[in-house]
Amino acid sequence: MNHYLHAKADDAAEAIENYISMHNLNPHDRIPSERAMAEELGINRTTCREALKRLENEHILYSIVGSGTYVAPPKLRTSIGMGFSLDAYCEANGFKRSNKLIYCYQYLDYPRTHQFILLNDCGL
């Protein structure tokens, strides 16, 4: 493992996230090509490619082959616990409810114990 590339890719991923924020990019907006992004940020193209790959793995970006890389829509990034309201989360993040249902489960502190929670789908 090349630790130098690892550290540079971390910095580049943060710089790309800052780029998205500073340019007010919205979900599904296309970001510049790998080459253009590397030039914009003054980084090596290999480092840029690694950073983009990381951001895709973190679901911050997504790619469409032959089309480009895009800002991913926000995902539910919170623990489901006491006082959590999916309706409030959806409303605060601009999602609209639908009549589809999703299932999820939450692991408790005990091994192999989980509880199922039925949630209304809000377009996540």
C-alpha positions as CSV (number, residue, x, y, z in Angstrom):
1,M,0.0,0.0,0.0
2,N,1.3,3.4,-1.0
3,H,0.8,5.5,2.2
4,Y,1.7,8.7,0.3
5,L,-1.0,8.1,-2.3
6,H,-3.4,7.3,0.5
7,A,-2.8,10.6,2.3
8,K,-2.9,12.6,-0.9
9,A,-6.2,10.9,-1.9
10,D,-7.7,11.8,1.5
11,D,-6.7,15.4,1.0
12,A,-8.0,15.3,-2.6
13,A,-11.4,13.8,-1.5
14,E,-11.8,16.6,1.0
15,A,-10.9,19.2,-1.7
16,I,-13.5,17.7,-4.1
17,E,-16.2,17.9,-1.3
18,N,-15.2,21.5,-0.8
19,Y,-15.5,22.1,-4.6
20,I,-19.0,20.7,-4.5
21,S,-20.0,22.9,-1.6
22,M,-18.3,26.1,-2.9
23,H,-20.0,25.7,-6.4
24,N,-23.4,25.0,-4.8
25,L,-23.7,21.7,-6.7
26,N,-27.0,19.9,-6.1
27,P,-27.8,16.2,-6.2
28,H,-27.5,14.8,-9.8
29,D,-25.3,17.8,-10.9
30,R,-22.4,16.7,-13.0
31,I,-18.9,17.5,-11.7
32,P,-16.0,18.2,-14.0
33,S,-14.1,15.4,-15.7
34,E,-11.3,13.6,-13.9
35,R,-8.8,15.5,-15.9
36,A,-10.4,18.9,-15.4
37,M,-10.9,18.3,-11.7
38,A,-7.2,17.3,-11.3
39,E,-6.2,20.5,-13.1
40,E,-8.7,22.6,-11.1
41,L,-7.3,21.3,-7.8
42,G,-3.7,21.2,-8.9
43,I,-3.3,17.5,-8.1
44,N,-2.1,14.4,-10.0
45,R,-4.7,12.6,-12.1
46,T,-4.1,9.3,-10.3
47,T,-4.7,10.9,-7.0
48,C,-7.9,12.5,-8.3
49,R,-9.1,9.1,-9.6
50,E,-8.5,7.5,-6.2
51,A,-10.3,10.4,-4.4
52,L,-13.3,10.1,-6.8
53,K,-13.4,6.4,-6.2
54,R,-13.5,6.9,-2.4
55,L,-16.3,9.5,-2.7
56,E,-18.3,7.0,-4.8
57,N,-17.7,4.3,-2.2
58,E,-19.0,6.8,0.5
59,H,-22.1,7.5,-1.7
60,I,-21.2,11.2,-2.1
61,L,-20.7,10.8,-5.8
62,Y,-21.9,8.3,-8.5
63,S,-20.7,7.6,-12.0
64,I,-22.5,6.7,-15.2
65,V,-20.2,5.1,-17.7
66,G,-19.7,7.3,-20.8
67,S,-21.6,10.2,-19.1
68,G,-19.6,11.4,-16.1
69,T,-19.6,11.7,-12.4
70,Y,-22.4,13.2,-10.5
71,V,-23.3,14.4,-7.0
72,A,-25.3,11.7,-5.2
73,P,-28.5,12.6,-3.4
74,P,-28.3,12.6,0.3
75,K,-29.0,9.4,2.1
76,L,-30.4,8.7,5.5
77,R,-27.3,9.1,7.7
78,T,-28.6,9.0,11.1
79,S,-29.2,6.3,13.8
80,I,-32.8,5.3,14.2
81,G,-33.4,5.7,17.9
82,M,-35.8,7.2,20.4
83,G,-37.3,10.4,19.2
84,F,-36.3,9.8,15.5
85,S,-39.0,10.9,13.0
86,L,-38.6,9.7,9.4
87,D,-41.4,12.2,8.4
88,A,-39.5,15.1,9.9
89,Y,-36.2,13.9,8.3
90,C,-37.9,13.7,4.9
91,E,-39.6,17.1,5.2
92,A,-36.3,18.7,6.4
93,N,-34.4,17.2,3.4
94,G,-36.9,17.9,0.7
95,F,-38.1,14.3,0.2
96,K,-41.7,13.6,-0.6
97,R,-43.6,10.6,0.9
98,S,-44.9,7.8,-1.3
99,N,-47.0,4.8,-0.5
100,K,-44.1,2.3,-0.9
101,L,-42.9,0.6,2.2
102,I,-39.4,-0.2,3.2
103,Y,-38.1,-2.5,5.8
104,C,-35.0,-2.1,7.9
105,Y,-33.7,-3.5,11.1
106,Q,-31.6,-2.2,13.9
107,Y,-29.0,-4.3,15.7
108,L,-29.2,-4.0,19.5
109,D,-26.2,-4.4,21.9
110,Y,-27.0,-8.1,22.3
111,P,-25.4,-10.5,19.8
112,R,-27.7,-11.7,17.0
113,T,-30.5,-9.7,18.3
114,H,-32.3,-7.2,16.1
115,Q,-35.6,-5.5,15.8
116,F,-37.5,-4.9,12.6
117,I,-38.9,-1.5,11.9
118,L,-41.5,-0.8,9.2
119,L,-41.0,2.6,7.7
120,N,-42.8,4.7,5.1
121,D,-40.6,5.2,2.1
122,C,-39.9,8.9,1.5
123,G,-38.0,8.6,-1.7
124,L,-34.6,7.7,-0.1
